[in-house]
Amino acid sequence: MQFTVPEIIGYDGWLHIKIAELIKEQGFLHTLPWTTESILAERYADIQALFHTILIPFTLFGLIPGAKAASVIFSASFFAVFYWFLRSKKIDYPFFWTVLF
């Protein structure tokens, strides 16, 4: 689904991939001067700094392709870990529950 449209699916994708690019270029951000009418305007704290740091390698492919690749890789990784967790706890029908989820 990600690669069927030319833009990033969702409304947060641009923010996250752009902040990752800014961190790559300028280091960690202590202010966010681009948001003047937001709760982030006065006291900015990057509560998703780890996520933005993990996104930095994906900015090397360009912002849109990098964001799309990251979303596919992170989603696939999540479902693989979920399936592995169910199998490790000996839950019946782990593939069924993973697909249902």
Short mmCIF file of the C-alpha atoms (twelve columns), coordinates in Angstrom:
data_MODEL
# 
_entry.id   MODEL 
# 
loop_
_atom_site.group_PDB 
_atom_site.id 
_atom_site.type_symbol 
_atom_site.label_atom_id 
_atom_site.label_alt_id 
_atom_site.label_comp_id 
_atom_site.label_asym_id 
_atom_site.label_seq_id 
_atom_site.Cartn_x 
_atom_site.Cartn_y 
_atom_site.Cartn_z 
_atom_site.pdbx_PDB_model_num 
ATOM 1   C CA . MET A 1   0.000  0.000   0.000  1 
ATOM 2   C CA . GLN A 2   2.834  2.415   0.840  1 
ATOM 3   C CA . PHE A 3   4.312  2.327   -2.629 1 
ATOM 4   C CA . THR A 4   1.024  2.682   -4.554 1 
ATOM 5   C CA . VAL A 5   0.806  6.436   -3.899 1 
ATOM 6   C CA . PRO A 6   3.525  9.040   -4.481 1 
ATOM 7   C CA . GLU A 7   3.213  10.718  -1.069 1 
ATOM 8   C CA . ILE A 8   3.628  9.567   2.524  1 
ATOM 9   C CA . ILE A 9   0.503  7.911   3.916  1 
ATOM 10  C CA . GLY A 10  -0.610 9.452   7.191  1 
ATOM 11  C CA . TYR A 11  -0.245 12.871  8.738  1 
ATOM 12  C CA . ASP A 12  2.740  12.335  11.065 1 
ATOM 13  C CA . GLY A 13  5.159  10.882  8.554  1 
ATOM 14  C CA . TRP A 14  6.465  14.198  7.264  1 
ATOM 15  C CA . LEU A 15  7.124  15.498  10.767 1 
ATOM 16  C CA . HIS A 16  9.063  12.439  11.870 1 
ATOM 17  C CA . ILE A 17  11.218 12.022  8.767  1 
ATOM 18  C CA . LYS A 18  11.946 15.766  8.572  1 
ATOM 19  C CA . ILE A 19  12.969 15.937  12.238 1 
ATOM 20  C CA . ALA A 20  15.231 12.917  11.630 1 
ATOM 21  C CA . GLU A 21  16.849 14.796  8.750  1 
ATOM 22  C CA . LEU A 22  17.264 17.923  10.905 1 
ATOM 23  C CA . ILE A 23  18.876 15.865  13.679 1 
ATOM 24  C CA . LYS A 24  21.245 14.359  11.109 1 
ATOM 25  C CA . GLU A 25  22.237 17.800  9.839  1 
ATOM 26  C CA . GLN A 26  22.128 19.966  12.998 1 
ATOM 27  C CA . GLY A 27  22.151 17.622  15.979 1 
ATOM 28  C CA . PHE A 28  19.345 17.277  18.485 1 
ATOM 29  C CA . LEU A 29  16.794 20.078  18.454 1 
ATOM 30  C CA . HIS A 30  16.136 22.103  21.584 1 
ATOM 31  C CA . THR A 31  13.571 24.405  19.998 1 
ATOM 32  C CA . LEU A 32  11.131 23.982  17.159 1 
ATOM 33  C CA . PRO A 33  10.790 27.480  15.665 1 
ATOM 34  C CA . TRP A 34  8.607  26.287  12.767 1 
ATOM 35  C CA . THR A 35  5.617  25.711  15.023 1 
ATOM 36  C CA . THR A 36  4.226  28.998  16.247 1 
ATOM 37  C CA . GLU A 37  0.615  27.994  16.919 1 
ATOM 38  C CA . SER A 38  1.192  24.718  18.692 1 
ATOM 39  C CA . ILE A 39  1.776  23.354  22.166 1 
ATOM 40  C CA . LEU A 40  5.331  22.689  20.966 1 
ATOM 41  C CA . ALA A 41  6.016  26.395  20.409 1 
ATOM 42  C CA . GLU A 42  6.907  27.380  23.971 1 
ATOM 43  C CA . ARG A 43  8.526  24.305  25.496 1 
ATOM 44  C CA . TYR A 44  9.739  21.815  22.927 1 
ATOM 45  C CA . ALA A 45  10.817 18.383  24.093 1 
ATOM 46  C CA . ASP A 46  11.483 15.611  21.588 1 
ATOM 47  C CA . ILE A 47  9.717  12.786  23.377 1 
ATOM 48  C CA . GLN A 48  10.274 10.578  20.325 1 
ATOM 49  C CA . ALA A 49  14.024 11.204  20.078 1 
ATOM 50  C CA . LEU A 50  14.871 7.499   19.883 1 
ATOM 51  C CA . PHE A 51  12.434 6.983   17.019 1 
ATOM 52  C CA . HIS A 52  13.825 10.003  15.190 1 
ATOM 53  C CA . THR A 53  17.353 8.706   15.712 1 
ATOM 54  C CA . ILE A 54  16.394 5.311   14.293 1 
ATOM 55  C CA . LEU A 55  14.913 7.076   11.250 1 
ATOM 56  C CA . ILE A 56  18.169 8.887   10.404 1 
ATOM 57  C CA . PRO A 57  19.585 6.127   8.133  1 
ATOM 58  C CA . PHE A 58  16.345 6.173   6.115  1 
ATOM 59  C CA . THR A 59  16.853 9.861   5.258  1 
ATOM 60  C CA . LEU A 60  19.782 8.842   3.048  1 
ATOM 61  C CA . PHE A 61  17.315 7.507   0.441  1 
ATOM 62  C CA . GLY A 62  15.355 10.757  0.296  1 
ATOM 63  C CA . LEU A 63  12.576 11.769  2.641  1 
ATOM 64  C CA . ILE A 64  9.588  10.161  0.916  1 
ATOM 65  C CA . PRO A 65  11.212 6.838   -0.099 1 
ATOM 66  C CA . GLY A 66  12.978 6.668   3.268  1 
ATOM 67  C CA . ALA A 67  9.766  7.198   5.221  1 
ATOM 68  C CA . LYS A 68  7.970  4.595   3.138  1 
ATOM 69  C CA . ALA A 69  10.767 2.038   3.548  1 
ATOM 70  C CA . ALA A 70  10.937 2.690   7.293  1 
ATOM 71  C CA . SER A 71  7.198  2.186   7.720  1 
ATOM 72  C CA . VAL A 72  7.290  -1.121  5.858  1 
ATOM 73  C CA . ILE A 73  10.384 -2.384  7.705  1 
ATOM 74  C CA . PHE A 74  9.147  -1.307  11.140 1 
ATOM 75  C CA . SER A 75  5.698  -2.840  10.568 1 
ATOM 76  C CA . ALA A 76  7.121  -6.126  9.309  1 
ATOM 77  C CA . SER A 77  9.526  -6.219  12.258 1 
ATOM 78  C CA . PHE A 78  6.699  -5.638  14.704 1 
ATOM 79  C CA . PHE A 79  4.600  -8.491  13.335 1 
ATOM 80  C CA . ALA A 80  7.613  -10.811 13.248 1 
ATOM 81  C CA . VAL A 81  8.409  -10.039 16.893 1 
ATOM 82  C CA . PHE A 82  4.726  -10.476 17.832 1 
ATOM 83  C CA . TYR A 83  4.654  -13.885 16.136 1 
ATOM 84  C CA . TRP A 84  7.921  -14.896 17.791 1 
ATOM 85  C CA . PHE A 85  6.552  -13.817 21.202 1 
ATOM 86  C CA . LEU A 86  3.403  -15.893 20.768 1 
ATOM 87  C CA . ARG A 87  5.467  -18.924 19.735 1 
ATOM 88  C CA . SER A 88  7.870  -18.500 22.651 1 
ATOM 89  C CA . LYS A 89  4.942  -18.434 25.096 1 
ATOM 90  C CA . LYS A 90  3.480  -21.530 23.399 1 
ATOM 91  C CA . ILE A 91  0.213  -19.803 22.491 1 
ATOM 92  C CA . ASP A 92  -1.975 -21.960 20.241 1 
ATOM 93  C CA . TYR A 93  -2.214 -20.855 16.597 1 
ATOM 94  C CA . PRO A 94  0.327  -17.991 16.721 1 
ATOM 95  C CA . PHE A 95  0.147  -17.354 12.956 1 
ATOM 96  C CA . PHE A 96  -3.662 -17.005 13.143 1 
ATOM 97  C CA . TRP A 97  -3.430 -14.481 15.992 1 
ATOM 98  C CA . THR A 98  -0.713 -12.537 14.185 1 
ATOM 99  C CA . VAL A 99  -2.803 -12.322 11.019 1 
ATOM 100 C CA . LEU A 100 -5.891 -11.408 13.026 1 
ATOM 101 C CA . PHE A 101 -3.962 -8.674  14.790 1 
# 
